[in-house]
Amino acid sequence: MSNNTYEKGRLNLPFVGFCTFAKSRTCEDWDNIKADVAFMGAPFDCGTQWRSGARMGPRAIREASTLFSFGHSGAYDHEDDVMYLDGVDIVDIGDADMVHTNTEKSHANIEYGVRKILEAGALPVVVGGDHSVNAPIIRAFEGKGPVHIIQIDAHLDFVDERHGVRFGHGNPIRRASEKEFVTGMTQLGIRNVSSSNRTDHQAAEDAGSTVLSVRDVRRLGPEGVLALIPKGVNYYITIDIDGFDPSIAPGTGTPSHGGFTYYEVMEVLQGVANQGEVIGIDLCEVAPDYDQTGSTSILAAQVLMNLIGYVFHARGERAKA
């Protein structure tokens, strides 16, 4: 077999080659990002209050994403009768540089990377790291508002300050609410003993947040939840993997039982993509060392691949209208 024949006939199986996100091409020149979607890792977990390890999340999710990367130009969903991801150009720009123990510098590097993605006109998809990385990501959207935040999470993340800490993984949505361009929040999955105190909940509601537990979401159903979310606005989606139940997402630092199943989240996010413009996505708190089967990383990769597909399909449908 000649080399040319071999190259043309490569299967490019999931366990072959480089582990970029979805086996997409790389781009190390952040001044020359040309793609529809730019994937960036933010491997920072100094904001954790209990179990560390989310710094390894980006690598694990990249590896898991290879499962969904070969054999087709898109992803056909027979239930929707849609070929998702067809023609969507994804590039992996690598990771923001981390300065160990230095939150300020590490967060500044994350913000810089997101700003470069936005300057290029691509959709930023950022993977942490702990949820504190959401704060610098949101800062990068200054001047891109108004923005409505959709949060999937077991925890409210609305602590103002605790023991002098204002930029840990319990603070990011509070920090986001302080930005003038953030005009509202919908926080889904917040539940029981691992949640915040009454003061934090009141502060979130006063800031314009709609807070729904897992049981609230189940009671309302996807359509009921979507009815509570403003339509025709720009959405930023932030996903903490602990919003899902530990039975399907054990690999995280702060698991909380009673969480979402896969479709409970995806049906809401698909509806969000259909009723407004998604301008940014992050997924955080995957800590692969707590999950020997790798199911949490696979879940994270599947969520992101499908969500990206929903976003670009919805954009295409709006362009036709």
C-alpha positions in Angstrom: 0.0 0.0 0.0 1.5 3.3 -1.0 1.7 6.2 1.4 -0.8 8.2 -0.6 -3.3 5.4 -0.5 -2.8 5.1 3.2 -3.3 8.8 3.8 -6.5 8.9 1.7 -8.0 5.9 3.5 -7.1 6.7 7.1 -9.8 5.7 9.6 -8.5 8.2 12.1 -9.9 6.1 15.0 -10.5 7.6 18.4 -7.4 6.0 19.9 -5.1 7.3 17.1 -3.4 10.6 16.7 -3.4 13.8 18.8 -6.0 14.5 21.5 -7.3 17.9 20.5 -11.0 18.6 21.2 -13.0 16.5 18.7 -9.7 16.0 16.9 -10.0 19.5 15.5 -7.0 21.3 14.1 -4.8 23.4 16.4 -4.1 27.1 16.4 -1.2 28.3 18.5 -1.3 31.8 17.0 -4.0 33.5 19.0 -3.8 36.6 16.7 -4.9 34.4 13.8 -7.8 32.3 15.0 -10.0 31.5 12.0 -12.9 29.2 13.0 -16.6 29.1 14.0 -15.7 27.7 17.5 -12.5 28.1 19.5 -11.9 25.6 22.3 -9.6 26.6 25.1 -8.6 24.8 28.3 -8.4 26.7 31.6 -6.7 24.1 33.9 -6.9 26.1 37.1 -8.2 24.5 40.4 -6.7 26.7 43.1 -10.2 28.0 43.7 -11.5 24.7 45.2 -12.6 24.4 48.8 -12.4 20.7 49.1 -11.1 18.1 46.5 -8.7 19.4 43.9 -8.0 17.8 40.5 -10.1 19.8 38.1 -6.9 21.1 36.6 -6.8 17.8 34.7 -10.3 18.3 33.3 -9.3 19.8 29.9 -6.9 16.9 29.0 -9.5 14.3 30.0 -12.3 16.0 28.1 -10.1 16.4 25.0 -9.3 12.7 25.1 -13.0 11.7 25.7 -14.1 13.9 22.8 -12.2 11.8 20.3 -15.0 9.3 20.7 -17.3 11.7 18.8 -14.8 12.9 16.2 -14.6 10.4 13.3 -16.5 8.8 10.5 -18.8 11.6 9.5 -18.9 15.2 8.6 -21.6 15.9 11.2 -23.8 14.2 13.8 -27.1 13.0 12.6 -29.9 13.0 15.2 -32.8 10.9 14.0 -35.2 12.3 16.6 -34.7 15.8 15.3 -33.9 14.7 11.7 -31.0 17.1 11.8 -27.4 16.7 10.8 -25.7 18.7 13.6 -22.2 20.1 13.4 -22.2 19.8 9.6 -19.7 22.4 8.3 -19.0 23.8 11.8 -15.3 24.6 11.9 -13.8 24.0 15.4 -10.3 24.8 16.4 -8.4 24.0 19.6 -6.2 26.9 20.7 -4.7 25.0 23.6 -4.7 26.1 27.2 -4.4 29.5 28.9 -1.1 29.6 30.8 -1.4 28.8 34.5 0.8 30.4 37.1 0.5 27.9 40.0 -0.9 29.4 43.2 -1.4 32.8 41.5 -5.1 33.3 40.9 -4.8 36.8 39.6 -2.3 36.0 36.9 -3.9 32.7 35.9 -7.3 34.4 35.6 -5.8 37.2 33.6 -4.4 34.7 31.2 -7.8 33.0 30.8 -9.5 36.4 30.2 -6.8 37.2 27.5 -7.5 34.0 25.7 -11.3 34.6 25.6 -10.8 38.1 24.4 -8.7 36.8 21.5 -11.4 34.3 20.6 -14.0 37.1 20.7 -11.9 39.4 18.6 -11.7 36.6 16.0 -15.5 36.4 15.9 -15.5 32.7 17.1 -17.7 31.1 19.7 -15.5 30.6 22.9 -15.9 27.2 24.5 -13.8 27.0 27.6 -13.2 24.0 29.8 -12.0 24.2 33.4 -10.6 23.9 35.8 -12.8 24.8 38.8 -15.7 27.1 38.4 -13.7 30.2 39.5 -12.5 30.4 35.9 -16.0 31.7 34.9 -15.1 35.1 36.5 -12.3 36.0 34.0 -14.3 34.5 31.1 -17.2 36.8 31.9 -14.9 39.8 32.2 -13.8 39.2 28.7 -17.4 39.9 27.5 -17.2 43.5 28.6 -18.8 45.5 25.8 -20.5 42.5 24.3 -23.7 42.8 26.4 -26.4 42.6 27.4 -25.9 39.0 28.5 -28.2 36.6 30.3 -26.4 33.8 32.1 -27.7 30.2 32.1 -26.1 28.2 34.8 -26.3 24.4 35.3 -25.0 23.7 38.8 -25.6 22.0 42.2 -24.4 25.1 43.9 -25.5 28.8 43.7 -21.9 30.1 43.5 -23.1 33.4 44.8 -20.9 33.9 47.9 -19.6 37.4 48.1 -16.5 36.9 50.3 -15.5 34.1 52.6 -12.3 34.3 54.6 -11.1 37.0 52.2 -11.7 34.9 49.1 -13.7 36.6 46.4 -12.5 34.7 43.3 -12.9 31.0 44.4 -15.3 28.5 42.9 -18.1 29.6 45.2 -18.0 33.2 43.9 -18.2 33.4 40.1 -21.9 34.1 39.6 -21.9 36.8 42.3 -19.0 38.4 40.4 -20.9 38.1 37.2 -24.0 39.7 38.7 -21.9 42.8 39.4 -21.2 43.4 35.7 -23.5 46.0 34.2 -23.7 44.0 31.0 -25.1 41.0 32.8 -28.8 41.7 32.8 -30.2 38.5 34.3 -29.4 34.9 35.4 -31.2 31.6 35.3 -29.6 29.1 37.8 -30.8 25.5 37.4 -30.1 22.5 39.6 -29.4 24.3 42.9 -30.1 21.8 45.7 -30.2 20.9 49.3 -27.4 20.7 51.9 -24.6 21.7 49.5 -26.3 24.9 48.5 -25.6 28.5 49.8 -27.2 30.2 52.8 -30.4 32.3 52.8 -28.6 35.5 52.4 -26.9 34.4 49.2 -30.1 33.2 47.8 -31.8 36.5 48.6 -28.9 38.4 47.0 -29.2 36.3 43.8 -32.9 36.9 43.6 -32.4 40.7 44.3 -29.8 40.7 41.4 -32.5 39.4 39.0 -31.8 35.6 39.2 -34.4 32.9 38.7 -33.2 30.0 40.9 -34.7 26.5 40.2 -33.9 23.3 41.9 -33.7 19.9 40.1 -37.2 19.2 41.4 -38.4 22.6 40.2 -37.1 21.8 36.7 -38.8 18.4 36.7 -42.1 19.8 37.9 -42.0 22.6 35.2 -40.6 20.5 32.4 -38.4 22.0 29.6 -41.2 24.2 28.2 -42.0 25.6 31.7 -38.4 26.4 32.4 -37.9 28.1 29.0 -41.0 30.2 29.6 -39.1 31.8 32.6 -36.0 32.7 30.5 -36.1 35.9 28.5 -36.3 35.3 24.7 -34.3 36.9 21.9 -31.3 37.9 24.1 -27.7 36.9 24.2 -27.0 33.9 26.4 -23.9 32.8 28.2 -24.0 29.1 29.3 -21.9 28.0 32.2 -22.1 24.3 33.2 -20.7 22.9 36.4 -20.6 19.1 35.9 -21.8 18.6 39.4 -25.2 19.8 38.2 -25.6 16.3 36.9 -26.2 13.4 39.3 -23.1 11.7 40.7 -24.4 8.4 39.3 -23.5 9.7 35.8 -20.9 12.3 36.8 -18.8 11.0 39.8 -15.6 12.7 38.6 -15.9 16.1 40.3 -14.7 17.7 43.5 -18.0 18.5 45.1 -20.6 15.9 44.0 -24.2 16.4 45.1 -26.8 13.7 44.9 -30.2 14.4 43.5 -28.8 15.9 40.3 -29.9 16.1 36.7 -30.0 13.3 34.1 -28.5 13.9 30.7 -31.7 14.8 28.7 -33.1 17.0 31.5 -30.2 19.4 30.9 -29.9 19.0 27.1 -33.6 19.6 26.4 -33.4 22.9 28.3 -30.1 23.9 26.6 -31.5 23.0 23.1 -34.4 25.3 23.9 -32.1 28.1 25.0 -30.2 27.8 21.7 -33.4 28.0 19.8 -34.8 31.1 21.5 -31.7 33.3 21.5 -28.1 33.7 20.6 -25.5 31.7 22.6 -22.3 33.8 22.7 -20.2 31.7 25.0 -19.9 28.4 26.8 -17.9 27.0 29.7 -17.9 23.7 31.4 -16.1 23.2 34.7 -15.3 21.0 37.6 -14.5 17.7 35.8 -11.9 16.0 38.0 -11.1 12.8 36.3 -9.1 11.1 39.1 -12.4 10.5 41.0 -13.9 8.6 38.1 -12.0 5.4 37.1 -14.4 4.7 34.2 -14.0 8.1 32.6 -17.8 8.5 32.3 -17.7 12.0 33.6 -15.3 13.2 30.9 -17.3 11.4 28.2 -20.5 13.1 29.5 -18.7 16.5 29.4 -17.5 16.0 25.8 -20.9 14.7 24.7 -22.7 17.7 26.3 -20.3 20.1 24.6 -20.5 18.5 21.2 -24.3 18.4 21.2 -24.6 21.9 22.6 -22.3 23.3 19.9 -24.4 21.5 17.3 -27.6 23.0 18.8 -26.1 26.5 18.7 -25.1 26.5 15.1 -28.2 24.7 13.8 -30.3 27.4 15.6 -28.2 30.1 14.0 -28.7 28.6 10.6 -32.5 28.4 11.1 -32.6 32.1 12.3 -30.6 33.1 9.2 -33.2 31.5 7.0 -36.2 33.2 8.7 
